[in-house]
Amino acid sequence: MNLFSLKMRASNRNVGHLSGAEKLVNESQLPTYTNALLHRALHHSKGEADEVTIKVETIQPGDIQHLDALPVTTVEVAHHQEGIEEAKKLLFDLGLKQADEIIEMLGSCSSMRGAILLDVDTMKRIEPNQERGIRATYMDANHDCFQEDLKKKNHFQEALVLATKVAHAPNIIGEICISDDPEYVTGYVAAKEIGYVRITKLKEKGSHCGGRIFLYRQSDSSVSATITYLEKQTAVVHIGDESRLNKAKQGDKWKKVKKDLDFLQKNHLYRSLKEIQSAQDARVKMNDREYVMLASNSYLNLCNHSDIKRYVLQMGEAYGVGSGGSRLTTGTTSLHRLLEEALAEFKETEEALVFNTGYMANIGVISSLFSEGDVIFSDELNHASIIDGCRLSKAKTVVYKHNDMKDLEEKILAHPCENGLIVSDAVFSMDGDIVNLPELMRLANQYGLFSMVDEAHSTGVLGERGRGICEHFQLKQKPDIIMGTLSKALGSEGGFVCGNKLLIEYLKNKARSFIFSTSLSPITIASSLAALRIVMNDYTLLKKLQDNIAYFNKCLQQNKVPAHSHSAIFPIIVGDEQVAMNVSAKLLQKGYFISAIRYPTVAKGSARLRVSLMANHSKEELSEAARLIKKYIGNV
Ligand SMILES: *Cc1c(COP(=O)(O)O)cnc(C)c1O
């Protein structure tokens, strides 16, 4: 069906231009709309028309560009001066420094029918005809999808249509507009980047002042491409329904998001990603430069171990790259079974179960075993995944002082329960210290509570054979639930739980994070399996790591840096978030990658450098790191 462009223009001898409008309609709508526009022309508040031009042109359907309306935000202001300030801010956001000048120019174009085309870099007007300006035409909303009163002008909708088309014009970076209608004080700033931001007052009521500026920035294509698009390209702008439009709240939903991010930025809590251009190892490439990596959890350098990589390639050939479903459907391969058998042997428990991540293991275990009415006693420095597991379980969570067994016992006595749990990191991830597990176990036994340790940072690090916290303390009785990760010393990905058969059967049936997620790929499982076999059979890397831990302790002591650790994690507490960030940045400049850890990972005001050691760090790298740390933290 053909589409028609329908244009109306009304004028009289005294006032000149009275009103104008345009529509894109199909043939069956043409009479109705022509009548409606004629009615509008003849009954205008500015005066009686003595000449009305109606122009009808055919449009080829293939020439139409369909555009989604810009998202709309409304900025409510009490006074037009406040509105002007808001508009200036938006122009700044668009990268325009001359916001004042632009606003001023807006007042000078009241009598123009068209818009100013302003080159924002030279601040020169570039319309071929400055009397007339540039007119954006051949556009309409998809008015088939909402009810409209054809005889009345809908300022807002027409403006949104125009702004949307203009925003899509080549070289146009935005638009600012105030209507010259004395009754209509709302104006807007619009751009693809910020959407259509309507400002409720941009001028005083009764003022005939108004205008429109298209903000142009030179690029490859020429001004004529811009003008041709604005004046000739047919565009249908798709607007949702009118009720949604009138609320004009679409942009508001992002307001809080932006505000929260701004807050983080101001408080040095904003996070961003660093890109590593090599394998995770004691030395990595970043920004095309080599760094000593002192921030990784790959304590045994197994992320980049040649035997493991070879094995993974072979297993990829045999088992493929994906598992096709959850563990309970298609996602358990022979490799999964072998890994679980090896883990049970490693941790000396009846059985083991692999989860997709350590995070998922913690939330799955805690939330499936405990529920409303139960009580969980949790160390105040436990990992976020334990905290989230507690929240998800809806059990009452009682937080005890860090590694303080006296406080734990007092809290147990104060919160008697039928079904309860004591849960703790084995090695605390941001402090590197070790839980007093013998005492924790004694309390669990005495009060009939489940015991659970998170061995993310003790597996492959603690104990004579690297088997973790139980070996470290040479415990005869193990905690009920031993949870750990394959993603730290084992250099792969995944979480695991070791325990008795009853526990593992229960988790297979009840742990939602185990049941409702596609299982890890055979490739990942193969890398965990190969890593575990190395750890179980060859203690060379473990010895190197443990030597490095002893050596780095000595280096810190020599440099009088107040930090000490029995694990691979060394917290060097500086307190202030910004200081921590600055020191970390300086170390990076020197080629040492050491993370600054801030709130919410650790408490506010306890920001720190977190050094983590690897088996393959050289003595020179460690002593130089200690020296630089001392140099940059000074005496904090
Ligand atoms: C890293 C970590 C986890 C989460 O393990 P992922 O495998 O990375 O999801 C859980 N607990 C602690 C203590 C950790 O450090």
The ligand as a Tripos MOL2 file, in Angstrom:
@<TRIPOS>MOLECULE
LIG
   15    15     1     0     0
SMALL
NO_CHARGES

@<TRIPOS>ATOM
      1 C1         37.2170  -17.8060   45.7600 C.3       1 LIG1
      2 C2         36.4520  -18.2490   46.9340 C.ar      1 LIG1
      3 C3         35.2080  -18.8540   46.7970 C.ar      1 LIG1
      4 C4         34.5100  -18.9580   45.4880 C.3       1 LIG1
      5 O1         35.1050  -19.8610   44.6380 O.3       1 LIG1
      6 P1         34.9440  -19.6950   43.0570 P.3       1 LIG1
      7 O2         35.3410  -21.0160   42.5360 O.co2     1 LIG1
      8 O3         35.8510  -18.6060   42.6400 O.co2     1 LIG1
      9 O4         33.5180  -19.3710   42.7990 O.co2     1 LIG1
     10 C5         34.5920  -19.3290   47.9250 C.ar      1 LIG1
     11 N1         35.1430  -19.1770   49.1370 N.ar      1 LIG1
     12 C6         36.3310  -18.5660   49.3130 C.ar      1 LIG1
     13 C7         36.9020  -18.4260   50.6810 C.3       1 LIG1
     14 C8         37.0150  -18.0720   48.2090 C.ar      1 LIG1
     15 O5         38.1620  -17.4330   48.3860 O.3       1 LIG1
@<TRIPOS>BOND
     1     1     2 1
     2     2     3 ar
     3     2    14 ar
     4     3     4 1
     5     3    10 ar
     6     4     5 1
     7     5     6 1
     8     6     7 2
     9     6     8 1
    10     6     9 1
    11    10    11 ar
    12    11    12 ar
    13    12    13 1
    14    12    14 ar
    15    14    15 1
@<TRIPOS>SUBSTRUCTURE
     1 LIG1         1 GROUP 0 **** ****
